[in-house]
Amino acid sequence: MLRVKICGITNLQDALMAVSAGADALGFVFYPNSPRYITPAKAAAITAQLPPFVERVGLFVNESKERIEKVCSQSGMSLAQLHFDVDEAFIDSLDIKALPVVRAKDPQDIHRFDDRYRLIDAYVPQYGGAGKRVALEWFEGVDTSKIVLAGGLDPSNIEEVKKYGFYGVDVSSGVEAVKGKKDQEKVREFIQKAKFEYIGQACS
């Protein structure tokens, strides 16, 4: 089953709603320039009230190993998402499990970190939230079992990606009411379409 991460969580209400809707992971943005930025203290207050078995992912841009580990410890993160250029040595040096992000400009880019679980996003000059989509044809014939797909996903197009066999999908702006606040109906529709077939299809 396709796993779903709801990113850009800024408040407890959205976090609990996303988990109730079936989210496997929640993302917290520790990048101060983002409209979805959250402080480690506020993130910690949210993660302390989450049920077990929910992945808590901290998103970082251009941060040091020490800073990443400190924030993750303070805020109760279980995974660090590295939304900047890193190498294998940097990933291995971290004391917390990490998910590298590949900001893909061309088809060759999606093969970076082939042996690792990784997140593939479309390249844009700024970091995150631009809603640009990666060309799905790049994944034809590719082993996508360790890829989390992000960028430009929303309830209207999530079903298009299911046939490619991705490990998971990551959505933020595609399920928002406004930046930093989720739309309950969009979240529920996105997760439902990502994880399950329509009842009519299942019964046909």
C-alpha positions in Angstrom: 0.0 0.0 0.0 1.2 3.5 -0.9 2.5 5.3 2.2 1.5 9.0 2.8 3.3 11.8 4.4 1.5 15.0 5.2 4.1 17.7 5.4 4.1 21.3 6.7 2.3 20.5 10.0 2.1 23.6 12.2 -0.6 22.8 14.7 -1.9 19.9 16.8 -5.4 20.0 15.2 -4.0 19.3 11.7 -1.6 16.7 13.0 -4.3 14.7 14.7 -6.7 15.1 11.8 -4.1 13.8 9.3 -3.3 10.8 11.5 -7.0 10.1 11.9 -7.4 10.2 8.1 -4.6 7.6 7.7 -1.4 9.4 7.3 1.7 7.3 7.9 4.0 10.2 8.6 3.9 13.9 9.5 6.4 16.5 8.3 7.7 19.5 10.3 9.6 22.2 8.5 12.6 23.5 10.4 13.5 26.0 7.7 13.0 29.5 8.9 12.3 31.0 5.5 9.3 28.7 4.9 5.8 29.9 5.6 5.3 26.5 7.2 8.2 26.9 9.6 7.7 25.6 13.1 10.0 26.0 16.2 11.4 22.8 17.8 9.4 23.6 21.0 6.1 23.9 19.2 6.9 20.7 17.2 7.7 18.9 20.5 4.4 19.9 22.0 2.6 18.3 19.0 4.7 15.1 18.7 4.2 14.5 22.5 0.5 14.0 21.8 0.7 11.8 18.7 -0.2 8.1 18.9 2.5 5.5 18.4 3.6 4.2 15.0 3.4 7.6 13.3 6.7 8.7 11.7 7.7 12.2 12.7 9.9 13.8 10.0 11.9 17.0 10.4 12.7 18.9 7.2 16.1 20.7 7.1 17.8 23.0 4.6 21.5 23.8 4.8 22.0 22.7 8.4 25.0 21.1 10.1 25.0 17.6 11.5 25.0 19.0 15.0 22.0 21.3 14.4 20.0 18.5 12.8 20.6 16.1 15.6 19.9 18.8 18.3 16.6 19.9 16.7 15.4 16.3 16.1 16.2 15.4 19.8 14.4 18.5 21.1 11.3 18.1 18.9 10.8 14.3 19.0 11.6 13.6 15.4 12.1 10.0 14.2 13.6 10.9 10.8 15.5 13.8 9.3 14.6 14.9 5.7 17.6 16.5 4.1 16.3 19.0 1.6 19.8 20.1 0.5 22.8 18.7 -1.3 24.4 16.0 0.9 26.7 13.0 0.2 26.7 9.5 1.5 29.3 10.4 4.2 27.1 13.1 5.7 24.0 10.9 5.8 26.0 8.1 7.5 27.5 10.5 10.0 24.1 11.4 11.5 22.9 9.8 14.7 19.3 9.9 13.4 17.9 8.0 10.4 17.8 10.3 7.4 16.0 10.7 4.1 18.0 12.5 1.4 16.0 14.7 -1.1 16.8 14.7 -4.8 15.7 17.9 -6.5 15.5 16.4 -10.0 16.3 18.4 -13.1 16.5 15.5 -15.5 15.8 11.8 -15.6 19.4 10.8 -14.5 18.9 12.6 -11.2 16.3 10.2 -10.0 19.0 7.5 -9.7 21.0 9.4 -7.1 21.1 7.4 -3.8 19.8 4.4 -5.7 20.6 2.1 -2.8 18.8 4.3 -0.2 15.3 5.3 0.5 15.0 8.9 -0.9 12.6 11.6 -1.7 12.3 12.8 -5.3 11.1 16.4 -5.8 11.1 18.6 -8.9 13.9 21.1 -9.0 13.0 24.7 -8.3 15.4 27.5 -7.2 13.7 27.9 -3.9 13.2 25.1 -1.4 9.8 23.4 -1.3 6.2 24.3 -1.7 6.3 25.4 -5.3 3.9 22.8 -6.5 6.0 21.8 -9.5 5.7 18.1 -10.6 8.3 15.7 -11.6 7.7 14.2 -15.1 6.2 10.7 -14.4 7.6 9.3 -17.6 11.0 9.5 -16.0 10.0 6.6 -13.8 8.9 4.2 -16.5 10.8 0.9 -16.0 12.6 2.3 -12.9 12.7 0.5 -9.5 10.7 3.0 -7.4 10.3 0.8 -4.3 12.6 3.1 -2.3 11.3 6.4 -3.7 9.0 8.8 -2.0 7.5 11.1 -4.7 6.8 14.8 -3.9 6.0 18.0 -5.8 2.7 19.1 -7.2 0.6 16.3 -5.8 -3.0 16.9 -4.8 -6.3 14.9 -4.6 -7.0 15.5 -8.3 -3.8 13.8 -9.5 -2.6 11.3 -6.8 -4.2 8.3 -8.6 -2.0 8.9 -11.6 1.1 8.0 -9.7 -0.1 4.8 -8.1 0.8 2.5 -11.0 4.5 3.4 -10.7 4.9 1.5 -7.4 6.5 4.3 -5.3 7.2 3.5 -1.6 5.3 6.7 -0.7 4.1 10.1 -1.5 4.7 13.5 0.2 2.1 16.3 0.0 2.0 19.8 1.6 0.6 22.7 -0.4 -1.8 20.3 -2.3 -3.9 19.7 0.8 -3.8 23.2 2.3 -6.6 25.7 2.9 -3.9 28.4 3.3 -0.1 28.1 3.8 0.5 26.4 7.0 -3.1 25.3 7.6 -4.5 22.0 6.2 -7.9 21.5 4.5 -9.5 18.5 6.2 -11.5 17.4 3.2 -8.4 17.6 0.9 -6.3 15.6 3.3 -9.0 12.9 3.7 -9.6 12.7 -0.1 -5.9 12.6 -0.8 -5.2 9.8 1.6 -8.3 7.8 0.6 -7.3 8.0 -3.1 -3.6 7.2 -2.4 -4.3 4.2 -0.2 -7.5 2.7 -1.5 -9.4 2.0 -4.7 -12.8 3.5 -5.2 -15.5 1.2 -3.8 -17.1 1.0 -7.3 -13.9 -0.2 -8.8 -13.4 -2.8 -6.0 -16.8 -4.2 -6.5 -16.8 -4.3 -10.3 
